[in-house]
Amino acid sequence: MDATVVYVLLSPTFGMHQYTADLARQAAALGCAAHVVTTALLPRERYGAEVALHTPVAHGTTGFGREGAAAGGLGRVWRQITALRPDVVHVTGAHLWNPLLLAMVRGAGIPTVHTLHDLDPHPDVRRGALIRLWNALVTAASDRLLVHAERYRRRLEGAGAAAGRLFAWPLLHGCLDAAGERRLEAAPPPRRWEPWLLFLGRLEAYKGVAVLLDAVARRRGAPAPTLVLAGRGELPAGAPRPAGAIHLAGHAGDGLAWDLLSRCRALVLPYTGATQSALPAAAYAFGKPVVVSDSGALAESVVAGVTGWVTPAGDVDALARTLAMVQAADPLALAAMGDAGRAWRAEKRACERVEIARLYARGESRGEGRGARGDAGWLSCAPVDVVGGGG
């Protein structure tokens, strides 16, 4: 492709930079000139040398508060965007300024894309009503919308969004910096199958940490599995503290994440209020199976019984039974599931590159239909034969 793509991410949210960096590196690999207009507080190591970074503001929040009401930096962001003469502007993360910024960009005749990560606010998030209004505004203001679940694409289409505006594929980015992702792709580490399960990420209520601790504590008649929880936050008040549970408090840096994912039996995501997550794909990159709840679109990234297990959200007994199966599984069976996960991710990654090229392609007008998508799977290019389709 011969296009200049400008990504806009005005908050320092770590996960959003992990996402944006991966997207920008892939666009650069397709031949695009990839630029990111962002805050000076960004984690720079997430981005490779192929991505140009521009920091006209120093935002410390997503703007849903006092910072967003101070619009003095909006002009600097706008001038930076227009100076880059983009063929397309892709806004990748939440900020209160986004609807106005999108209107300005479209008013200048520049095509716009916006990623909608959360069609519904997480259950414990503040300002839920404001976020729903913000979602409606950016949906109306964008030429094209990117979501990371097929169920959300269908939902937007059912609400009246033209099929030609909607693009969808799973979240597939990893959890390492640019150098670490290249290292992992070139030479995945040897796998070990130690007798413990891994929860990775910030400990928030909607992620079902209390459900997970309760499930581990309820096991009877067998040794309780060791559980490692690695991430910022506190263990939920009143939740059991099963023997063998270890909380590695604080952000799990790249070295620790590499070590934990190489050694665990499986990654566990028992979310009760999810939208989607990139962590299943990150585990697959290490050749490890996953246990997820059916909250949000998590189950779309797992082929049950092939790449991992799916349990009903909030069902402690069902999760306890599944964890027992993981503990009892032969390492060869776990390795086969991890291999299937790797194959799933590789196939989806190939399809993702096709879709990225289409997302930024010229000549597709607002509201124009894309033609038949087919029923073969998640993306429009090909089914995933090795794991039986779209997951």
C-alpha positions in Angstrom: 0.0 0.0 0.0 1.1 3.6 -0.6 -0.7 5.6 2.0 0.0 7.8 5.0 -1.9 6.6 8.0 -2.1 8.8 11.1 -3.1 7.1 14.3 -4.5 9.3 17.1 -4.3 8.1 20.7 -4.5 11.0 23.2 -4.3 9.0 26.5 -1.4 7.2 28.1 -3.4 4.0 28.7 -0.9 1.2 28.4 -3.1 -1.4 26.8 -4.3 1.1 24.1 -0.6 1.8 23.2 0.1 -1.9 23.0 -2.8 -2.1 20.6 -2.0 1.0 18.6 1.7 0.1 18.3 0.9 -3.4 16.9 -1.6 -1.9 14.4 0.9 0.8 13.2 3.7 -1.7 12.8 1.5 -3.9 10.7 0.5 -1.0 8.5 4.1 -0.1 8.1 4.9 -3.7 7.0 2.2 -3.3 4.3 4.1 -0.2 3.0 2.2 2.5 4.7 3.8 5.5 6.3 2.7 5.1 9.9 2.5 8.0 12.3 1.1 8.2 15.8 -0.1 11.5 17.2 -0.2 11.0 21.0 0.7 12.1 24.4 4.2 12.7 25.6 3.5 10.2 28.5 3.3 7.3 26.1 5.3 4.0 26.6 7.7 4.5 23.7 9.2 1.1 23.8 6.0 -0.4 22.5 6.6 1.2 19.1 9.2 0.1 16.6 11.5 2.4 14.6 9.2 2.0 11.6 6.5 4.1 13.4 6.9 7.9 13.7 5.8 9.4 17.0 4.5 12.9 17.5 3.6 14.3 20.9 1.8 17.6 20.7 0.1 17.1 24.2 1.0 15.6 27.5 -2.3 14.1 28.5 -2.4 11.9 31.6 -6.0 10.6 31.4 -8.6 9.6 28.8 -10.1 13.1 29.0 -13.4 12.0 30.7 -13.0 14.7 33.3 -11.2 18.0 34.0 -8.5 17.4 31.4 -11.0 16.8 28.6 -12.8 20.1 29.5 -9.5 22.0 28.9 -9.5 22.0 25.1 -6.4 24.2 24.7 -4.3 21.4 23.2 -6.9 20.4 20.6 -5.5 23.0 18.1 -2.0 21.6 18.5 -3.3 18.0 17.8 -5.2 19.3 14.8 -2.2 21.1 13.4 0.1 18.1 13.9 -2.4 15.8 12.1 -2.8 18.1 9.1 1.0 18.7 8.8 1.4 15.0 8.2 -0.9 15.2 5.1 -2.7 11.9 6.0 -4.6 9.7 3.6 -6.6 8.4 6.5 -6.8 9.1 10.2 -7.4 6.2 12.6 -8.4 7.1 16.2 -7.5 4.0 18.3 -8.5 4.8 21.9 -10.9 6.7 24.0 -10.7 10.5 24.7 -13.4 13.0 25.2 -12.1 15.1 22.3 -12.5 12.4 19.7 -16.0 13.3 18.4 -14.9 16.9 17.8 -11.6 15.9 16.3 -13.3 13.4 13.9 -15.6 16.1 12.7 -12.7 18.4 12.0 -10.8 15.7 10.1 -13.8 14.8 8.0 -14.6 18.4 7.4 -11.1 18.6 5.8 -12.0 15.8 3.5 -9.8 13.2 5.2 -11.3 9.7 5.6 -11.6 8.6 9.3 -11.6 5.3 11.2 -12.4 4.8 14.8 -11.9 1.7 16.9 -14.8 1.0 19.3 -13.4 -1.2 22.0 -16.3 -1.2 24.4 -19.8 -0.9 23.0 -21.0 -1.4 26.6 -19.0 0.2 29.6 -17.6 -2.3 32.0 -20.0 -2.9 34.9 -17.8 -1.1 37.5 -16.8 1.8 35.3 -17.7 5.4 36.3 -19.5 7.7 33.9 -21.2 4.8 32.0 -23.9 7.1 30.6 -21.3 9.5 29.3 -19.4 6.7 27.6 -22.6 5.5 25.9 -23.2 9.0 24.5 -19.6 9.2 23.5 -19.9 5.9 21.6 -22.9 7.2 19.7 -21.1 10.4 18.8 -17.9 8.7 17.5 -20.1 6.1 15.6 -21.9 9.0 13.8 -18.7 10.9 13.2 -16.5 8.2 11.7 -16.4 7.0 8.1 -15.4 3.5 9.1 -15.7 1.6 12.4 -13.4 -1.1 13.6 -14.5 -3.5 16.3 -12.8 -6.7 17.6 -15.7 -9.1 17.8 -18.1 -10.4 15.2 -21.0 -10.0 17.7 -20.3 -6.3 17.9 -20.1 -6.0 14.1 -23.5 -7.7 13.9 -24.9 -5.5 16.7 -23.8 -2.2 14.9 -25.2 -3.5 11.6 -28.5 -4.4 13.4 -28.6 -0.9 14.8 -28.5 0.6 11.3 -24.8 1.0 10.5 -24.0 0.3 6.8 -22.1 -2.8 6.3 -19.5 -0.9 4.2 -18.5 1.1 7.3 -17.9 -1.9 9.5 -14.7 -4.0 9.9 -14.1 -6.7 12.5 -11.4 -9.1 13.5 -10.2 -10.5 16.8 -7.7 -8.8 19.0 -4.4 -10.5 18.1 -1.6 -8.2 19.5 0.8 -9.5 22.1 1.8 -8.3 25.5 5.5 -7.4 24.8 7.3 -4.4 23.5 8.3 -4.2 19.8 11.6 -6.0 20.3 10.0 -8.7 22.4 7.3 -9.4 19.9 9.9 -9.8 17.1 11.9 -12.1 19.4 8.9 -14.2 20.2 7.9 -14.5 16.6 11.4 -15.5 15.5 12.0 -18.0 18.3 9.2 -18.9 20.8 10.6 -20.1 24.1 10.6 -23.7 25.2 7.4 -24.6 26.9 7.2 -25.9 30.5 4.0 -27.2 32.1 4.4 -26.4 35.7 1.5 -27.2 38.1 0.0 -23.7 38.3 -2.4 -21.5 36.5 -1.9 -17.8 35.5 -4.1 -14.7 35.7 -2.4 -11.8 34.0 -3.4 -8.2 34.1 -4.9 -5.5 36.3 -7.0 -6.9 39.1 -10.4 -5.2 38.5 -13.8 -6.4 39.7 -15.2 -7.1 36.2 -12.3 -9.5 35.5 -13.8 -12.1 37.9 -10.8 -12.4 40.3 -13.2 -13.1 43.2 -14.8 -15.9 41.1 -11.4 -17.4 40.3 -10.2 -17.4 44.0 -13.5 -19.0 45.0 -13.2 -21.6 42.4 -9.7 -22.5 43.4 -10.7 -22.6 47.1 -13.7 -24.9 46.4 -11.6 -27.8 45.1 -12.1 -30.9 47.3 -10.4 -34.2 47.3 -7.3 -33.1 45.4 -4.5 -30.7 45.9 -5.5 -27.1 45.1 -3.8 -25.8 42.0 -1.3 -23.1 42.6 -2.5 -19.9 41.2 -0.4 -16.9 40.1 -2.1 -13.5 39.8 0.3 -11.0 38.2 -0.9 -7.4 37.9 -1.7 -4.1 39.5 -4.5 -3.9 42.1 -5.6 -5.5 45.3 -7.1 -8.9 45.8 -10.9 -8.4 46.3 -12.0 -7.9 49.9 -13.9 -10.9 51.3 -12.7 -13.3 48.6 -11.0 -16.6 49.8 -7.2 -16.8 49.9 -6.6 -20.4 48.8 -3.4 -22.1 49.8 -0.8 -21.7 47.0 -2.3 -18.5 45.5 0.4 -16.0 44.8 -0.2 -12.3 44.0 2.7 -10.7 42.1 1.6 -7.1 42.7 2.4 -4.4 40.2 2.7 -4.2 36.5 3.9 -7.4 35.0 6.8 -6.3 32.8 7.9 -8.0 29.7 10.5 -10.2 31.3 8.0 -11.4 34.0 5.3 -12.0 31.4 7.7 -13.9 29.2 8.7 -16.1 32.1 5.1 -16.7 33.4 3.6 -17.5 30.0 6.4 -19.9 29.2 5.9 -21.9 32.4 2.2 -21.9 33.3 -0.3 -24.7 32.4 -2.9 -22.3 31.1 -3.9 -18.7 31.2 -7.2 -18.1 33.0 -9.6 -15.2 32.1 -12.7 -15.6 34.3 -14.2 -12.2 33.4 -17.7 -11.4 34.4 -18.1 -8.1 32.5 -15.7 -8.4 29.5 -15.9 -7.0 26.0 -12.9 -8.7 24.5 -9.3 -9.3 25.3 -6.0 -9.7 23.4 -4.7 -12.1 26.1 -5.9 -15.3 24.5 -3.9 -14.5 21.4 -0.9 -13.6 23.6 -1.1 -17.0 25.3 -1.4 -18.7 21.9 1.8 -17.0 20.8 3.5 -18.8 23.6 1.8 -22.1 22.7 -0.4 -22.1 25.8 -4.1 -23.0 26.1 -6.6 -20.6 27.8 -9.6 -20.9 30.1 -12.1 -18.0 29.5 -15.7 -17.2 30.5 -18.4 -16.6 28.0 -18.6 -12.9 29.0 -18.7 -10.4 26.2 -16.9 -11.8 23.1 -14.1 -13.7 24.9 -15.5 -17.1 23.6 -14.9 -15.9 20.0 -11.2 -16.3 20.5 -11.4 -19.8 21.8 -12.4 -23.1 20.1 -13.7 -25.0 23.0 -11.9 -28.3 23.6 -9.3 -27.4 20.9 -7.5 -24.3 21.9 -8.9 -24.0 25.4 -12.0 -24.1 27.6 -15.1 -21.8 27.9 -17.1 -21.6 31.2 -20.3 -19.7 32.0 -19.4 -16.2 33.4 -19.7 -16.1 37.2 -20.2 -19.9 37.6 -17.8 -20.8 40.3 -18.5 -24.6 40.3 -18.1 -24.8 36.5 -14.8 -22.9 36.7 -13.6 -25.2 39.5 -14.3 -28.3 37.4 -12.5 -26.8 34.4 -9.5 -25.9 36.5 -9.4 -29.5 37.8 -9.3 -30.8 34.2 -6.5 -28.4 33.4 -4.5 -29.6 36.4 -5.1 -33.3 35.5 -4.4 -32.9 31.8 -1.3 -34.6 30.3 1.3 -32.2 29.2 1.1 -33.7 25.7 -2.6 -32.8 25.5 -1.9 -29.3 26.8 0.8 -28.9 24.2 -1.6 -30.0 21.4 -4.1 -27.4 22.5 -1.3 -24.8 22.6 -0.2 -25.8 19.1 -3.8 -25.4 17.9 -3.9 -22.0 19.5 -0.8 -21.0 17.7 -2.3 -22.1 14.4 -5.5 -20.2 15.1 -3.6 -17.0 15.8 -1.4 -17.4 12.7 -4.4 -17.9 10.4 -6.2 -14.9 11.9 -3.1 -12.8 11.7 -2.9 -13.5 7.9 -6.5 -12.5 7.5 -6.0 -9.4 9.6 -3.3 -8.2 7.2 -5.8 -8.5 4.4 -8.4 -6.6 6.4 -6.0 -3.8 7.4 -5.3 -3.2 3.7 -9.0 -3.0 3.0 -9.6 -0.8 6.0 -7.2 1.9 4.6 -8.0 1.4 0.9 -9.1 4.3 -1.1 -12.3 4.5 -3.1 -14.8 2.9 -0.7 -17.3 5.7 0.0 -19.2 6.2 3.2 -22.0 3.6 3.5 -21.0 1.6 0.4 -21.6 -2.1 0.7 -18.7 -4.5 0.8 -20.4 -7.4 -0.8 -21.0 -10.8 0.7 -19.0 -11.6 3.7 -19.8 -15.3 3.6 -20.3 -17.6 6.6 -16.9 -19.2 6.6 -15.6 -17.4 9.8 -14.7 -14.3 11.5 -12.9 -12.5 8.7 -13.8 -12.4 5.0 -10.7 -14.1 3.6 -10.6 -17.7 4.8 -11.8 -20.1 7.4 -9.4 -21.7 9.9 -9.3 -25.3 8.9 -7.0 -26.5 11.7 -9.4 -25.5 14.5 -12.7 -25.8 12.8 -13.6 -22.2 11.7 -14.2 -19.0 13.5 -14.1 -20.0 17.1 
